[in-house]
């Protein structure tokens, strides 16, 4: 009877340890995912500011070259409108989504290969 009690106690302890191990793996994956999201968000945030100020500088430069107060802003705005139209067409044809999906899959494969090498 003492042996059965010991086996049950060991089984319960094993289940508790496994449960804790699964919790730690989940927490680790969530932490990795959140850190990636935060890092990506910071990169996007600062990239947007860079592009914004670069756009203003380019518009001012074009204004200087054309001796105008508005043509530079119109040229830069037209460029962004062209980019928007191209992105809209890519979204409508689902090419952009497929490209992003393929990019994410390649990143996951590379991460999986790196983890396998470690």
Beta strands, then each sheet from edge to edge (+ up, - down):
end
